[in-house]
Amino acid sequence: MLIDQRTYTVKPGTMAKQMALYQEYGLTPQKRHLGEPLAYLITESGEVNTFVHMWVYKDAADRAARRAAMSADPEWQLYLQKNGEAGYLIGQRNNLMTPAPFAPINR
């Protein structure tokens, strides 16, 4: 199992707008290709103005295939265009992780 944890930083005061944009344009095509996220979280304390989402894959090849299909989806491309035009995002960090043997993720 491979977990893709993505942390994004938005401009202060734009979190609600970013979430609305994603919900309207990005959620459906992303779920169509990646399935349900393991988590989609908005930071309440600590590094504010950030949100995290996690996606589960069988392995790196599964991740590459599903993300390639999503990238080719016109609906996803529209979301990326709208997202770029909005300009709310100012940072991104990705971590590819595997569960520890003593704490498996059951899906």
C-alpha positions in Angstrom: 0.0 0.0 0.0 1.2 3.5 -0.9 -0.2 6.7 0.7 0.1 9.9 -1.2 -0.1 12.7 1.4 -0.4 16.2 -0.1 -0.2 19.4 1.9 -1.2 22.7 0.2 -0.9 26.2 1.5 -3.3 28.9 0.5 -3.2 32.7 0.7 -4.7 33.9 4.0 -8.5 34.3 3.8 -8.9 32.1 0.7 -9.5 28.6 2.3 -13.3 28.7 1.8 -12.9 29.9 -1.8 -10.3 27.1 -2.5 -12.5 24.4 -1.0 -15.6 25.7 -2.9 -13.6 25.7 -6.2 -12.3 22.2 -5.6 -15.8 20.9 -4.6 -17.3 22.4 -7.8 -14.7 21.5 -10.3 -12.1 19.1 -8.9 -13.8 16.6 -6.6 -15.8 14.6 -9.1 -13.0 14.0 -11.6 -10.5 13.2 -8.9 -12.7 10.7 -7.2 -13.5 9.2 -10.6 -9.9 8.3 -11.1 -8.4 8.0 -7.6 -11.4 6.7 -5.6 -12.4 8.1 -2.2 -9.6 9.9 -0.4 -8.4 8.4 2.9 -8.7 11.9 4.4 -9.3 15.5 3.3 -8.5 17.8 6.2 -8.3 21.6 6.9 -5.7 22.7 9.5 -7.2 24.2 12.6 -4.0 24.9 14.5 -0.3 24.8 13.8 0.5 25.7 10.2 -2.7 27.5 9.4 -3.9 28.2 5.9 -3.1 24.6 4.9 -5.1 21.6 3.9 -4.1 18.0 3.6 -5.5 15.2 1.5 -4.4 11.5 1.3 -5.0 9.0 -1.4 -4.4 5.2 -1.3 -2.8 3.2 -4.0 -1.7 -0.4 -4.4 1.8 0.7 -5.3 3.8 3.3 -7.4 2.6 1.8 -10.7 -1.0 2.0 -9.6 -0.5 5.6 -8.6 1.2 6.5 -11.9 -1.5 4.9 -14.0 -4.4 6.5 -12.1 -2.8 9.9 -12.0 -2.0 9.7 -15.7 -5.7 8.9 -16.5 -6.8 11.8 -14.3 -4.4 14.2 -16.0 -5.9 13.3 -19.4 -9.5 13.9 -18.2 -10.9 17.2 -19.7 -12.9 17.8 -16.5 -9.7 17.6 -14.4 -7.9 19.9 -16.8 -10.7 22.4 -16.4 -10.3 22.3 -12.7 -6.5 22.9 -13.0 -7.2 25.9 -15.3 -9.8 27.4 -12.9 -7.4 26.7 -9.9 -4.5 28.4 -11.7 -6.7 31.4 -12.6 -7.9 31.8 -9.0 -4.4 31.9 -7.6 -5.3 30.8 -4.1 -2.5 28.2 -3.8 0.9 29.3 -2.8 2.6 26.1 -1.8 2.5 22.3 -2.1 4.3 19.4 -0.4 3.9 15.7 -1.3 4.9 12.7 0.8 4.7 9.1 -0.5 4.3 6.9 2.6 3.7 3.3 3.5 1.9 2.1 6.7 4.1 0.7 9.5 3.6 -3.1 9.9 2.1 -2.7 13.3 -0.5 -0.1 12.2 -2.1 -1.2 8.9 -4.7 0.9 7.2 -7.9 -1.1 6.6 -10.0 0.1 3.8 
